[in-house]
Amino acid sequence: MKIFVDENIPNRTVAELQTLGHDVLDIRGTDEQGMDDELLWQKAQAEQRMVITTDKGFIHRRDESHFGILIIRLRQPNEQKIHARVMQAIKQFSEHEWQGLTVAMRDAVQSTWTSL
């Protein structure tokens, strides 16, 4: 699966996703680091990539056509907790299910939406 990770996703998570065979775009350490969320969204859509982020602002994109959105929203996030929730969500849904799917993972619950 093609994935765009926002800068707040742990490097450990990026490495594990790549080990699982995913094509992961991580802009940390590049000239694009710190890009505006709108530009991030446009780039992800142009490249047909799922977006993984901790930025709740992407929830408003849930009704648009997209390639998957995973939002991690934890009360006291740390690298281990973010990693665990990302990996749980990635394993829960198949690659084909992610298209048009928005998942918000919280501490104890998750919410899902499917765009038309």
Residue pairs with C-beta under 8 A, 6 or more apart in sequence:
1 22
1 23
1 50
1 68
1 95
1 98
2 22
2 23
2 25
2 47
2 48
2 49
2 50
2 67
3 17
3 22
3 23
3 24
3 25
3 49
3 50
3 51
3 52
4 24
4 25
4 40
4 43
4 44
4 47
4 49
4 50
4 51
4 52
5 13
5 14
5 17
5 24
5 25
5 26
5 52
5 53
6 40
6 51
6 52
6 53
6 54
6 55
7 27
7 28
7 33
7 34
8 53
8 54
8 55
8 82
9 26
9 52
9 53
9 54
9 72
9 82
9 86
10 79
10 82
10 83
11 26
11 28
12 79
12 83
13 52
13 82
13 83
13 86
13 87
14 24
14 26
16 83
16 87
17 24
17 86
17 90
18 24
20 90
25 44
25 47
25 49
27 33
27 35
32 43
35 43
37 55
37 57
37 58
40 51
41 51
41 58
41 61
43 49
44 50
44 51
44 66
44 67
45 66
45 67
48 67
49 67
50 67
50 68
50 69
50 70
50 98
51 58
51 66
51 67
51 68
51 69
51 70
52 70
52 72
52 86
53 69
53 70
53 71
53 72
54 71
54 72
54 73
54 74
54 77
54 82
55 71
56 71
56 73
56 104
58 69
58 71
58 102
59 69
59 71
59 102
59 104
61 69
61 102
62 69
62 102
62 113
62 115
63 113
63 115
63 116
64 115
65 100
65 115
65 116
66 99
66 100
66 102
66 115
67 98
67 99
67 100
68 98
68 99
68 100
68 101
68 102
69 101
69 102
69 103
70 86
70 89
70 90
70 102
70 103
70 105
71 102
71 103
71 104
71 105
72 82
72 85
72 86
72 105
73 104
73 105
73 106
74 81
74 82
74 85
74 105
74 106
74 107
75 107
85 105
86 105
88 105
89 103
89 105
89 110
93 101
93 103
100 114
100 115
100 116
101 112
101 113
101 114
101 115
102 112
102 113
102 114
102 115
103 110
103 111
103 112
104 110
104 111
104 112
